[in-house]
Amino acid sequence: MKSFLHKFYLLAFFLMLTSGAAFAQQEAMYSQYMFNGLILNPAYAGSQGGLSAAALYRNQWVGVEGAPVTQTLSVHAPLQNDKVGLGLSVVNDEIGVMNTLNVNGVYAYRIRLNKGVLSMGLQAGVTKFRADYTKVKLNPQDNPDQQFNEVQNFLMFNFGNGLYYYTDRFYAGLSAPNLFRTRLSSDVDDEDAYPKHGRHYFLSSGYVFDLSDNVKLKPSTIIKVAEGAPVQFDINTNVWLHNFIGLGASYRSSNALVGLVELQVSKQFRVGYAYDHPISSLSRYTANTHEVMLRFDMFSGNQHYVSPRLF
């Protein structure tokens, strides 16, 4: 186990060092990343032991015009005696006059080890980008500006990969959801005038401790590396009581404090809520963020429900 983790973090460090040109972070961000695994890592497919579906809605900086709004949907399940995981992920992200719809098919090959499962995942899909510049208002009379009379639509192809290792109590994942650096414009005559989509790398890990028969403690973290942007990390701690309610808090580096509540409504159904309070230097100009998550897990016939999976 120690040898595996040593190699895992060495690989993560190498990927961070290989990040190249300067481009800002472009992937959507989530506070409930620990329950939204397929969106960030294709190797997560099939890890729940049965059909699993999760939906998430994030409204960032409520009350600020043009602020990011994100919806995600992910569905995945194991096949072929748990050796293969298949899934589908959909992310719709809106910010200002721009809308990005990302759809990916996911495949994971799973290897059962002595104490856990090692999964290697691939994903491929398309992203539809739309920018309606006619909605940009630059004068107090709201008259149309001839410089902004265009609606841009184009497609980008995606390809990503990931690794995911987990046991009943521990997990660690490393992923690059999109390795293609597609230029963010459909103008082939002046490509150098537009930036490319920067690569993003995610390293996540967590562990579940039993404090008593009815109390569990689950610390977790995720490190996000984007080309040309500062490394960002989340540190999270959740306390689960009677396998029914989870209360947690997160710190996002130089960005926000997060409060989380999770309810295991039934054996199959879970609901979660996260509240982000900004703490950066721009906090007086930005508002709070709300995020709601719904997850449904259908267990296979030979799997017995003991307690909810906390990752």
C-alpha positions as CSV (number, residue, x, y, z in Angstrom):
1,M,0.0,0.0,0.0
2,K,2.8,2.5,0.9
3,S,4.7,1.6,-2.2
4,F,1.6,2.2,-4.4
5,L,0.9,5.6,-2.8
6,H,4.5,6.6,-3.2
7,K,4.4,5.9,-6.9
8,F,1.0,7.5,-7.2
9,Y,2.1,10.9,-5.7
10,L,5.3,10.8,-7.7
11,L,3.2,10.5,-10.9
12,A,1.0,13.4,-9.7
13,F,4.0,15.6,-9.1
14,F,5.3,14.8,-12.6
15,L,2.0,15.8,-14.2
16,M,2.1,19.1,-12.3
17,L,5.6,19.9,-13.5
18,T,4.6,19.2,-17.1
19,S,1.9,21.9,-17.2
20,G,2.9,24.3,-19.9
21,A,1.7,27.6,-21.3
22,A,-0.2,30.4,-19.5
23,F,-3.9,30.0,-19.6
24,A,-6.5,30.7,-16.9
25,Q,-8.6,28.0,-15.3
26,Q,-11.5,27.1,-17.5
27,E,-13.1,24.0,-16.0
28,A,-16.1,24.4,-13.8
29,M,-15.5,24.1,-10.1
30,Y,-17.5,22.2,-7.4
31,S,-17.7,22.2,-3.6
32,Q,-19.2,18.6,-3.4
33,Y,-16.4,17.1,-5.5
34,M,-16.3,14.0,-3.3
35,F,-19.8,13.0,-4.5
36,N,-19.3,14.1,-8.1
37,G,-16.4,11.9,-9.0
38,L,-17.2,10.9,-12.6
39,I,-17.3,14.6,-13.7
40,L,-13.6,15.0,-12.6
41,N,-12.2,11.5,-13.2
42,P,-13.3,8.9,-15.8
43,A,-11.7,6.1,-13.7
44,Y,-14.5,6.6,-11.1
45,A,-16.9,4.7,-13.4
46,G,-18.3,1.6,-11.8
47,S,-16.9,2.3,-8.3
48,Q,-20.3,2.3,-6.6
49,G,-20.9,-1.4,-7.2
50,G,-24.1,-0.8,-9.1
51,L,-25.9,1.8,-11.2
52,S,-25.3,5.3,-9.8
53,A,-26.7,8.6,-11.1
54,A,-25.8,12.1,-9.7
55,A,-27.1,15.5,-10.6
56,L,-25.6,18.8,-9.4
57,Y,-26.7,22.4,-9.7
58,R,-24.3,25.2,-8.8
59,N,-25.2,28.9,-8.7
60,Q,-22.1,31.0,-8.1
61,W,-22.1,34.5,-6.8
62,V,-25.9,34.8,-6.5
63,G,-27.2,38.2,-7.5
64,V,-24.2,39.1,-9.7
65,E,-25.2,39.5,-13.4
66,G,-23.5,37.0,-15.7
67,A,-22.0,35.0,-12.8
68,P,-21.3,31.2,-13.5
69,V,-24.2,28.7,-13.3
70,T,-23.4,25.0,-13.7
71,Q,-25.5,21.9,-14.1
72,T,-24.0,18.4,-14.2
73,L,-25.4,14.9,-14.7
74,S,-23.4,11.7,-14.5
75,V,-24.5,8.0,-14.8
76,H,-22.3,5.0,-14.5
77,A,-22.3,1.3,-13.6
78,P,-19.9,-1.8,-13.5
79,L,-20.2,-4.5,-16.1
80,Q,-18.5,-7.9,-16.8
81,N,-18.1,-9.0,-13.2
82,D,-17.0,-5.5,-12.1
83,K,-14.0,-5.6,-14.5
84,V,-15.4,-2.8,-16.6
85,G,-17.1,0.5,-15.8
86,L,-19.2,2.5,-18.3
87,G,-20.6,5.9,-17.9
88,L,-21.9,9.2,-19.3
89,S,-21.2,12.7,-18.1
90,V,-22.9,16.0,-19.1
91,V,-21.8,19.4,-17.9
92,N,-23.6,22.6,-18.9
93,D,-21.7,25.8,-17.8
94,E,-22.9,29.3,-18.3
95,I,-21.0,32.5,-17.6
96,G,-21.9,35.9,-19.0
97,V,-22.8,35.6,-22.7
98,M,-21.0,32.3,-23.0
99,N,-22.4,28.8,-22.7
100,T,-20.4,25.5,-22.8
101,L,-22.1,22.1,-23.1
102,N,-19.8,19.1,-22.5
103,V,-20.8,15.5,-23.2
104,N,-18.5,12.6,-22.6
105,G,-18.7,8.8,-22.8
106,V,-16.6,7.0,-20.2
107,Y,-14.8,3.7,-20.0
108,A,-12.9,2.3,-17.1
109,Y,-10.9,-1.0,-16.7
110,R,-10.9,-2.2,-13.1
111,I,-8.3,-4.4,-11.4
112,R,-9.1,-5.9,-8.0
113,L,-6.0,-5.9,-5.7
114,N,-5.5,-7.5,-2.3
115,K,-7.1,-4.6,-0.4
116,G,-8.8,-2.5,-3.0
117,V,-9.5,-1.7,-6.6
118,L,-7.3,0.1,-9.1
119,S,-9.3,1.6,-12.0
120,M,-7.9,3.1,-15.2
121,G,-10.3,5.3,-17.1
122,L,-10.7,7.0,-20.5
123,Q,-13.3,9.5,-21.7
124,A,-14.1,11.0,-25.1
125,G,-16.7,13.4,-26.2
126,V,-17.6,16.8,-27.6
127,T,-18.0,20.3,-26.3
128,K,-20.4,22.8,-27.8
129,F,-19.3,26.4,-27.3
130,R,-21.7,29.3,-27.8
131,A,-21.0,33.0,-27.3
132,D,-23.8,35.5,-28.0
133,Y,-22.0,38.8,-28.2
134,T,-25.2,40.6,-29.2
135,K,-26.1,40.6,-25.5
136,V,-23.0,42.6,-24.5
137,K,-24.2,46.1,-23.5
138,L,-21.5,48.8,-23.8
139,N,-23.6,52.1,-23.8
140,P,-26.3,53.5,-21.5
141,Q,-28.8,53.6,-24.4
142,D,-28.6,49.9,-24.9
143,N,-28.2,50.4,-28.6
144,P,-26.6,47.5,-30.5
145,D,-22.8,47.9,-31.1
146,Q,-21.6,46.8,-34.5
147,Q,-18.4,45.4,-33.0
148,F,-20.5,42.9,-31.0
149,N,-23.1,41.7,-33.5
150,E,-22.0,38.1,-33.8
151,V,-23.2,34.8,-32.3
152,Q,-20.4,32.2,-32.3
153,N,-21.1,28.4,-32.3
154,F,-18.5,25.7,-32.7
155,L,-17.6,22.2,-31.5
156,M,-14.5,21.0,-29.7
157,F,-13.5,17.3,-29.2
158,N,-12.4,16.1,-25.8
159,F,-10.2,13.2,-24.6
160,G,-9.2,12.6,-21.0
161,N,-7.9,9.9,-18.7
162,G,-7.5,9.1,-15.0
163,L,-6.5,6.7,-12.3
164,Y,-8.6,5.8,-9.2
165,Y,-7.7,3.5,-6.3
166,Y,-10.1,2.8,-3.5
167,T,-10.9,0.5,-0.6
168,D,-13.8,0.5,1.8
169,R,-12.2,3.4,3.7
170,F,-9.7,5.1,1.4
171,Y,-9.6,6.6,-2.1
172,A,-7.1,8.4,-4.2
173,G,-7.6,9.7,-7.8
174,L,-5.5,11.4,-10.4
175,S,-7.0,12.7,-13.7
176,A,-6.8,15.0,-16.7
177,P,-10.4,15.4,-18.0
178,N,-9.4,17.1,-21.2
179,L,-6.0,16.7,-22.8
180,F,-6.8,18.5,-26.1
181,R,-5.8,22.1,-26.2
182,T,-8.4,23.3,-28.7
183,R,-8.4,27.0,-29.6
184,L,-11.4,28.8,-28.2
185,S,-12.6,30.3,-31.5
186,S,-14.1,29.2,-34.8
187,D,-12.1,31.8,-36.7
188,V,-9.5,29.7,-38.6
189,D,-8.1,32.8,-40.3
190,D,-6.8,34.4,-37.1
191,E,-6.2,31.6,-34.7
192,D,-3.3,33.2,-32.9
193,A,-5.7,36.0,-31.7
194,Y,-7.6,33.5,-29.4
195,P,-6.5,31.4,-26.4
196,K,-6.6,27.6,-26.2
197,H,-8.4,25.5,-23.7
198,G,-5.8,24.9,-20.9
199,R,-5.2,21.4,-19.5
200,H,-6.4,20.8,-16.0
201,Y,-5.1,18.1,-13.6
202,F,-6.9,16.9,-10.4
203,L,-5.5,14.9,-7.5
204,S,-7.9,13.9,-4.8
205,S,-7.8,11.7,-1.7
206,G,-9.8,10.9,1.4
207,Y,-10.1,8.5,4.3
208,V,-13.0,7.4,6.6
209,F,-12.3,7.0,10.4
210,D,-14.7,5.3,12.8
211,L,-14.9,7.4,15.9
212,S,-17.6,5.2,17.4
213,D,-20.4,2.9,16.1
214,N,-22.5,5.9,15.1
215,V,-19.9,8.6,14.2
216,K,-17.6,8.6,11.2
217,L,-15.0,11.2,10.3
218,K,-14.0,11.7,6.7
219,P,-11.2,14.2,5.8
220,S,-10.5,14.7,2.1
221,T,-8.7,17.0,-0.2
222,I,-8.5,17.9,-3.9
223,I,-5.6,19.7,-5.7
224,K,-6.4,21.4,-8.9
225,V,-3.6,22.4,-11.4
226,A,-4.5,24.5,-14.5
227,E,-2.0,25.7,-17.0
228,G,-1.0,29.2,-16.2
229,A,-3.1,29.5,-13.1
230,P,-2.0,29.2,-9.4
231,V,-2.3,25.7,-7.9
232,Q,-5.6,25.5,-5.9
233,F,-6.6,23.1,-3.2
234,D,-9.6,22.2,-1.1
235,I,-9.3,20.7,2.4
236,N,-12.5,19.2,3.7
237,T,-13.7,17.4,6.8
238,N,-17.1,15.7,7.1
239,V,-18.6,14.1,10.2
240,W,-21.3,11.5,9.6
241,L,-23.8,10.7,12.4
242,H,-25.8,7.5,12.5
243,N,-25.2,7.0,8.7
244,F,-27.9,9.5,8.1
245,I,-26.6,13.1,8.2
246,G,-23.2,14.4,7.3
247,L,-22.0,17.9,8.4
248,G,-18.8,19.3,6.9
249,A,-16.6,22.3,6.2
250,S,-14.1,23.1,3.5
251,Y,-11.3,25.6,3.0
252,R,-10.5,26.5,-0.7
253,S,-7.1,28.1,-0.9
254,S,-7.4,32.0,-0.9
255,N,-10.9,31.7,-2.3
256,A,-13.7,30.5,0.0
257,L,-15.0,28.8,3.1
258,V,-17.6,26.2,2.5
259,G,-20.3,24.6,4.7
260,L,-21.8,21.3,3.7
261,V,-24.8,19.2,4.7
262,E,-25.6,15.7,3.3
263,L,-28.6,13.6,4.1
264,Q,-28.9,9.8,3.4
265,V,-32.6,9.9,2.9
266,S,-32.8,6.2,2.0
267,K,-30.5,3.3,1.1
268,Q,-30.6,4.5,-2.5
269,F,-31.1,8.3,-2.3
270,R,-28.9,11.1,-1.0
271,V,-29.2,14.8,-1.1
272,G,-26.5,17.4,-0.4
273,Y,-26.1,21.2,-0.1
274,A,-23.0,23.4,0.0
275,Y,-22.7,27.1,0.8
276,D,-19.6,29.0,-0.3
277,H,-18.6,32.2,1.4
278,P,-15.9,34.1,-0.5
279,I,-12.8,35.2,1.5
280,S,-10.5,36.5,-1.4
281,S,-9.6,40.1,-1.9
282,L,-12.6,40.3,-4.2
283,S,-15.1,39.2,-1.6
284,R,-16.6,42.6,-1.1
285,Y,-17.5,42.6,-4.8
286,T,-18.9,39.0,-5.0
287,A,-21.8,37.2,-3.4
288,N,-22.3,33.8,-1.9
289,T,-22.6,30.6,-3.8
290,H,-25.2,27.7,-3.5
291,E,-24.8,24.2,-4.7
292,V,-27.3,21.3,-4.5
293,M,-26.6,17.7,-5.3
294,L,-28.9,14.6,-5.7
295,R,-27.6,11.1,-6.0
296,F,-29.3,7.8,-6.6
297,D,-27.5,4.4,-6.2
298,M,-29.0,1.1,-7.2
299,F,-27.1,-1.8,-5.8
300,S,-26.5,-5.0,-7.7
301,G,-28.3,-8.2,-6.6
302,N,-25.2,-9.7,-4.9
303,Q,-24.3,-6.6,-3.0
304,H,-25.5,-6.1,0.6
305,Y,-26.1,-2.6,2.0
306,V,-24.2,-2.0,5.2
307,S,-23.6,1.7,5.4
308,P,-23.6,4.6,2.8
309,R,-20.5,5.1,0.7
310,L,-18.9,8.3,1.7
311,F,-17.0,8.8,-1.5
